[in-house]
Amino acid sequence: EVACEGPMQFDAAVDPDVAAVKIKGGGSQVAGQATVCIFPDLNTGNNTYKAVQQATRCVAIGPIMQGLRRPVNDLSRGCTVNDIINTVVITCIQAIATKKNGTSPKP
């Protein structure tokens, strides 16, 4: 079982100190320790993940789009070779999973 909550501001989702102030009552299983964040649209997801990537110097892969008929993901104009490789790998994994699940539309 995966704990899922929202909507929640990013800082409260990932920072325990911020979550303690913003999330009253302590009833959240996710606040302050989220490892996956879902955004309402491509622009918001892209902006947020790029900000986090630049601020933390971590490897960030995404945005990963879901809910489309076929695996499709997005690269920004400023992406690096590693960004391209990582996105291609994720898209291939999505394609394999789609084929195994029999959900791929006929051409």
N, C-alpha and C positions, 0 to 999 in steps of 0.2 A: 504494500500500500504506500502511496506517495502522498505526502501532505501538500495541499494546494490551497492557497488563500489569495485574495485580492479583491479589489485593487489595493495596492499598497505602494507608497512612495519608495523609490529606489533606496534612499539612504536608510529608511526604516527596515527595508527588506534585508540589507546586507550588513548593517552595523548594529551590534548588540546594544551599545550605549545610546544610540539614537532611538532604537526600537523601544528601549526601556522608558524613554520620555514620551514618544509619540503613540505607542500602543498601550493604552491604559488597561488595567485588569489582568495583564499577563496571560491571557487565554490563547495566545497565538503559538502554534507549533513552528511557524516559519519565520516570524519576525526576527531580524538580526542574524539569521543563519541561512538565508536563501542561497541556493547554488545555481538555480535556473530562474531567469526572469522572462516573462512573456509580455510583449508590447503590443499596443492596439493597431499599429500600422508599421509599414516598412520604414518610413522616414524616422519615426520615433525610435524604433529599434536600432537603426543604423547610427543615428546621432548618439544614442546612449552607449552603445557598445564601443564606438570609436573613442568617446570621451574616457571611458573606463580603460580601454586599451592604452591610450596615450598617458593617462595619469598613473597607471600601475606598471607599465612596461611589460605587461603579460601578453601571452599569445591569446588572441581572441579570434574565434572562428564564427563567422556569421555576417549578416543575419541569415538564419536558416528559415526558409519559408515552408509552410506546411498547408495542407488543405487544397492543394492544386491537383489537377488530374494527373500530372506528370511531375517528376522531380525537376525543380527549377530553383536556382539560387542566384543571388545578386553579388556583383563585385563593384566597388567604387572605382572611380578614375584614378585615385591615389593608391590603389592596392599594390602590394609587393608580390614578388614571385611566390613567396611562401603563402601569402593570402590566396593566390590562385590555386596552388597545389592543395592546400587544406580544403578549399571550397569544392574543388573537383572530387577529392576523396569523399567528402560528405555527400555530395550529389550522387556519386557512384553507389555508396552504401544505401541511399534512399531508393535508387533505381533497383538494386538487387532485392531490397525488402519489398518493394512494390511488385516486382515480378514473382517473388516467392508467395506473396499473399494473394496473387491473382487479381490484383486491382488495377493493373495497367490496361488502359483502353486499347482497343484494336485500332491499328493504323487505318 
